[in-house]
Amino acid sequence: MLRPGKLFDNFWLKLLSLALAIMIWFTIYLAVQQEQRSILPPAPVSVPENSTNAPVQKN
């Protein structure tokens, strides 16, 4: 069973470990977000209004 004082044994070491874990998680999270942005396709190119998508007929 957990003693109430056991939580505070090596408190600063536990706090440092938690801070490092959060920093590592945040770094990986940002890297994944950046990777997902670079995978997205480029924005569609706008087509001029005077062009049509009619098929070309061969004679």
A tleap script that builds the chain and sets N, CA, C and O, in Angstrom:
source leaprc.protein.ff14SB
mol = sequence {
  NMET LEU ARG PRO GLY LYS LEU PHE ASP ASN
  PHE TRP LEU LYS LEU LEU SER LEU ALA LEU
  ALA ILE MET ILE TRP PHE THR ILE TYR LEU
  ALA VAL GLN GLN GLU GLN ARG SER ILE LEU
  PRO PRO ALA PRO VAL SER VAL PRO GLU ASN
  SER THR ASN ALA PRO VAL GLN LYS CASN
}
set mol.1.N position { 0.834 -1.179 0.000 }
set mol.1.CA position { 0.000 0.000 0.000 }
set mol.1.C position { 0.883 1.248 0.000 }
set mol.1.O position { 2.000 1.232 0.517 }
set mol.2.N position { 0.375 2.310 -0.577 }
set mol.2.CA position { 1.140 3.544 -0.714 }
set mol.2.C position { 1.023 4.390 0.549 }
set mol.2.O position { -0.073 4.764 0.967 }
set mol.3.N position { 2.172 4.680 1.145 }
set mol.3.CA position { 2.167 5.565 2.305 }
set mol.3.C position { 2.000 7.004 1.817 }
set mol.3.O position { 2.469 7.333 0.727 }
set mol.4.N position { 1.345 7.869 2.594 }
set mol.4.CA position { 1.181 9.268 2.173 }
set mol.4.C position { 2.523 9.961 1.949 }
set mol.4.O position { 2.635 10.790 1.045 }
set mol.5.N position { 3.531 9.649 2.736 }
set mol.5.CA position { 4.841 10.285 2.595 }
set mol.5.C position { 5.658 9.722 1.440 }
set mol.5.O position { 6.639 10.336 1.020 }
set mol.6.N position { 5.266 8.562 0.922 }
set mol.6.CA position { 6.019 7.911 -0.146 }
set mol.6.C position { 5.991 8.729 -1.441 }
set mol.6.O position { 6.939 8.696 -2.225 }
set mol.7.N position { 4.902 9.459 -1.656 }
set mol.7.CA position { 4.775 10.276 -2.856 }
set mol.7.C position { 5.860 11.345 -2.900 }
set mol.7.O position { 6.349 11.693 -3.975 }
set mol.8.N position { 6.237 11.870 -1.728 }
set mol.8.CA position { 7.187 12.962 -1.676 }
set mol.8.C position { 8.640 12.508 -1.567 }
set mol.8.O position { 9.543 13.344 -1.542 }
set mol.9.N position { 8.883 11.189 -1.502 }
set mol.9.CA position { 10.260 10.695 -1.560 }
set mol.9.C position { 10.800 10.972 -2.955 }
set mol.9.O position { 10.151 10.652 -3.950 }
set mol.10.N position { 11.968 11.559 -3.028 }
set mol.10.CA position { 12.592 11.906 -4.310 }
set mol.10.C position { 11.653 12.751 -5.178 }
set mol.10.O position { 11.535 12.526 -6.382 }
set mol.11.N position { 10.995 13.717 -4.552 }
set mol.11.CA position { 9.997 14.535 -5.248 }
set mol.11.C position { 10.583 15.250 -6.456 }
set mol.11.O position { 9.970 15.262 -7.523 }
set mol.12.N position { 11.767 15.848 -6.303 }
set mol.12.CA position { 12.345 16.623 -7.402 }
set mol.12.C position { 12.764 15.717 -8.551 }
set mol.12.O position { 12.683 16.120 -9.712 }
set mol.13.N position { 13.206 14.514 -8.252 }
set mol.13.CA position { 13.537 13.569 -9.310 }
set mol.13.C position { 12.286 13.159 -10.085 }
set mol.13.O position { 12.315 13.048 -11.311 }
set mol.14.N position { 11.193 12.935 -9.365 }
set mol.14.CA position { 9.930 12.590 -10.013 }
set mol.14.C position { 9.409 13.753 -10.849 }
set mol.14.O position { 8.897 13.546 -11.949 }
set mol.15.N position { 9.534 14.959 -10.340 }
set mol.15.CA position { 9.083 16.133 -11.075 }
set mol.15.C position { 9.921 16.338 -12.332 }
set mol.15.O position { 9.382 16.666 -13.389 }
set mol.16.N position { 11.226 16.150 -12.225 }
set mol.16.CA position { 12.096 16.251 -13.391 }
set mol.16.C position { 11.745 15.186 -14.432 }
set mol.16.O position { 11.728 15.474 -15.629 }
set mol.17.N position { 11.469 13.983 -13.993 }
set mol.17.CA position { 11.089 12.909 -14.911 }
set mol.17.C position { 9.787 13.238 -15.631 }
set mol.17.O position { 9.654 12.995 -16.831 }
set mol.18.N position { 8.844 13.781 -14.905 }
set mol.18.CA position { 7.573 14.171 -15.516 }
set mol.18.C position { 7.780 15.293 -16.533 }
set mol.18.O position { 7.195 15.265 -17.615 }
set mol.19.N position { 8.604 16.273 -16.190 }
set mol.19.CA position { 8.877 17.386 -17.109 }
set mol.19.C position { 9.561 16.884 -18.381 }
set mol.19.O position { 9.213 17.315 -19.480 }
set mol.20.N position { 10.523 15.987 -18.243 }
set mol.20.CA position { 11.195 15.439 -19.419 }
set mol.20.C position { 10.240 14.628 -20.286 }
set mol.20.O position { 10.300 14.700 -21.513 }
set mol.21.N position { 9.360 13.859 -19.654 }
set mol.21.CA position { 8.384 13.068 -20.404 }
set mol.21.C position { 7.448 13.981 -21.188 }
set mol.21.O position { 7.121 13.695 -22.340 }
set mol.22.N position { 7.019 15.066 -20.577 }
set mol.22.CA position { 6.134 16.011 -21.271 }
set mol.22.C position { 6.867 16.676 -22.429 }
set mol.22.O position { 6.289 16.848 -23.503 }
set mol.23.N position { 8.119 17.049 -22.232 }
set mol.23.CA position { 8.892 17.675 -23.311 }
set mol.23.C position { 9.095 16.720 -24.473 }
set mol.23.O position { 8.980 17.125 -25.630 }
set mol.24.N position { 9.393 15.461 -24.190 }
set mol.24.CA position { 9.573 14.467 -25.246 }
set mol.24.C position { 8.266 14.253 -25.991 }
set mol.24.O position { 8.257 14.203 -27.221 }
set mol.25.N position { 7.160 14.125 -25.262 }
set mol.25.CA position { 5.855 13.925 -25.897 }
set mol.25.C position { 5.518 15.110 -26.793 }
set mol.25.O position { 5.058 14.924 -27.919 }
set mol.26.N position { 5.744 16.327 -26.300 }
set mol.26.CA position { 5.410 17.528 -27.062 }
set mol.26.C position { 6.271 17.632 -28.321 }
set mol.26.O position { 5.772 18.028 -29.375 }
set mol.27.N position { 7.549 17.284 -28.228 }
set mol.27.CA position { 8.435 17.313 -29.392 }
set mol.27.C position { 7.969 16.327 -30.456 }
set mol.27.O position { 7.925 16.669 -31.638 }
set mol.28.N position { 7.625 15.126 -30.058 }
set mol.28.CA position { 7.143 14.118 -31.013 }
set mol.28.C position { 5.814 14.551 -31.607 }
set mol.28.O position { 5.591 14.378 -32.805 }
set mol.29.N position { 4.929 15.110 -30.793 }
set mol.29.CA position { 3.635 15.579 -31.270 }
set mol.29.C position { 3.818 16.647 -32.357 }
set mol.29.O position { 3.163 16.591 -33.397 }
set mol.30.N position { 4.700 17.610 -32.119 }
set mol.30.CA position { 4.939 18.661 -33.112 }
set mol.30.C position { 5.569 18.102 -34.381 }
set mol.30.O position { 5.237 18.551 -35.478 }
set mol.31.N position { 6.466 17.137 -34.253 }
set mol.31.CA position { 7.102 16.536 -35.427 }
set mol.31.C position { 6.075 15.796 -36.274 }
set mol.31.O position { 6.121 15.862 -37.503 }
set mol.32.N position { 5.158 15.098 -35.636 }
set mol.32.CA position { 4.114 14.387 -36.374 }
set mol.32.C position { 3.189 15.380 -37.067 }
set mol.32.O position { 2.795 15.158 -38.212 }
set mol.33.N position { 2.840 16.461 -36.398 }
set mol.33.CA position { 1.987 17.476 -37.015 }
set mol.33.C position { 2.681 18.087 -38.226 }
set mol.33.O position { 2.047 18.303 -39.259 }
set mol.34.N position { 3.960 18.362 -38.111 }
set mol.34.CA position { 4.725 18.931 -39.226 }
set mol.34.C position { 4.786 17.943 -40.387 }
set mol.34.O position { 4.669 18.342 -41.546 }
set mol.35.N position { 4.968 16.663 -40.089 }
set mol.35.CA position { 5.026 15.624 -41.116 }
set mol.35.C position { 3.691 15.514 -41.837 }
set mol.35.O position { 3.664 15.349 -43.056 }
set mol.36.N position { 2.590 15.601 -41.113 }
set mol.36.CA position { 1.270 15.512 -41.740 }
set mol.36.C position { 1.021 16.697 -42.648 }
set mol.36.O position { 0.375 16.549 -43.686 }
set mol.37.N position { 1.510 17.856 -42.291 }
set mol.37.CA position { 1.338 19.033 -43.157 }
set mol.37.C position { 2.122 18.879 -44.442 }
set mol.37.O position { 1.660 19.315 -45.497 }
set mol.38.N position { 3.295 18.273 -44.385 }
set mol.38.CA position { 4.109 18.137 -45.592 }
set mol.38.C position { 3.572 17.044 -46.513 }
set mol.38.O position { 3.914 17.027 -47.696 }
set mol.39.N position { 2.739 16.127 -46.004 }
set mol.39.CA position { 2.173 15.063 -46.824 }
set mol.39.C position { 0.953 15.553 -47.603 }
set mol.39.O position { 0.624 14.995 -48.650 }
set mol.40.N position { 0.288 16.580 -47.107 }
set mol.40.CA position { -0.913 17.064 -47.764 }
set mol.40.C position { -0.619 17.469 -49.211 }
set mol.40.O position { 0.443 18.024 -49.494 }
set mol.41.N position { -1.557 17.193 -50.132 }
set mol.41.CA position { -1.332 17.578 -51.521 }
set mol.41.C position { -1.332 19.099 -51.663 }
set mol.41.O position { -1.908 19.801 -50.832 }
set mol.42.N position { -0.692 19.602 -52.705 }
set mol.42.CA position { -0.673 21.051 -52.901 }
set mol.42.C position { -2.084 21.571 -53.202 }
set mol.42.O position { -2.966 20.813 -53.606 }
set mol.43.N position { -2.272 22.834 -53.005 }
set mol.43.CA position { -3.582 23.444 -53.253 }
set mol.43.C position { -3.932 23.315 -54.737 }
set mol.43.O position { -3.044 23.372 -55.588 }
set mol.44.N position { -5.217 23.140 -55.051 }
set mol.44.CA position { -5.611 23.004 -56.450 }
set mol.44.C position { -5.310 24.275 -57.244 }
set mol.44.O position { -5.381 25.391 -56.730 }
set mol.45.N position { -4.974 24.063 -58.501 }
set mol.45.CA position { -4.670 25.179 -59.392 }
set mol.45.C position { -5.979 25.687 -59.967 }
set mol.45.O position { -6.804 24.901 -60.433 }
set mol.46.N position { -6.171 26.991 -59.937 }
set mol.46.CA position { -7.417 27.542 -60.476 }
set mol.46.C position { -7.384 27.512 -62.002 }
set mol.46.O position { -6.352 27.770 -62.621 }
set mol.47.N position { -8.529 27.193 -62.592 }
set mol.47.CA position { -8.661 27.118 -64.050 }
set mol.47.C position { -9.251 28.432 -64.528 }
set mol.47.O position { -10.224 28.914 -63.947 }
set mol.48.N position { -8.679 29.031 -65.588 }
set mol.48.CA position { -9.254 30.273 -66.114 }
set mol.48.C position { -10.705 30.068 -66.546 }
set mol.48.O position { -11.078 28.982 -66.990 }
set mol.49.N position { -11.512 31.105 -66.413 }
set mol.49.CA position { -12.933 30.994 -66.698 }
set mol.49.C position { -13.237 30.738 -68.173 }
set mol.49.O position { -14.278 30.158 -68.482 }
set mol.50.N position { -12.372 31.144 -69.081 }
set mol.50.CA position { -12.667 30.979 -70.497 }
set mol.50.C position { -12.289 29.595 -71.020 }
set mol.50.O position { -12.530 29.314 -72.195 }
set mol.51.N position { -11.717 28.732 -70.213 }
set mol.51.CA position { -11.375 27.391 -70.673 }
set mol.51.C position { -12.520 26.439 -70.364 }
set mol.51.O position { -13.294 26.669 -69.435 }
set mol.52.N position { -12.624 25.381 -71.138 }
set mol.52.CA position { -13.678 24.387 -70.929 }
set mol.52.C position { -13.044 23.024 -70.743 }
set mol.52.O position { -11.869 22.825 -71.052 }
set mol.53.N position { -13.813 22.106 -70.245 }
set mol.53.CA position { -13.354 20.735 -70.066 }
set mol.53.C position { -13.947 19.816 -71.130 }
set mol.53.O position { -14.098 18.616 -70.903 }
set mol.54.N position { -14.283 20.380 -72.292 }
set mol.54.CA position { -14.877 19.601 -73.361 }
set mol.54.C position { -13.829 18.633 -73.915 }
set mol.54.O position { -12.657 18.997 -74.017 }
set mol.55.N position { -14.227 17.400 -74.276 }
set mol.55.CA position { -13.275 16.461 -74.852 }
set mol.55.C position { -12.827 16.885 -76.243 }
set mol.55.O position { -13.568 17.553 -76.965 }
set mol.56.N position { -11.631 16.501 -76.611 }
set mol.56.CA position { -11.093 16.819 -77.933 }
set mol.56.C position { -11.415 15.667 -78.864 }
set mol.56.O position { -11.151 14.512 -78.530 }
set mol.57.N position { -11.986 15.962 -80.032 }
set mol.57.CA position { -12.340 14.922 -81.003 }
set mol.57.C position { -11.229 14.771 -82.027 }
set mol.57.O position { -10.690 15.755 -82.533 }
set mol.58.N position { -10.899 13.524 -82.322 }
set mol.58.CA position { -9.890 13.243 -83.358 }
set mol.58.C position { -10.608 12.961 -84.675 }
set mol.58.O position { -11.626 12.270 -84.672 }
set mol.59.N position { -10.109 13.475 -85.801 }
set mol.59.CA position { -10.689 13.223 -87.123 }
set mol.59.C position { -9.850 12.262 -87.889 }
set mol.59.O position { -10.179 11.927 -89.027 }
savepdb mol mol.pdb
quit
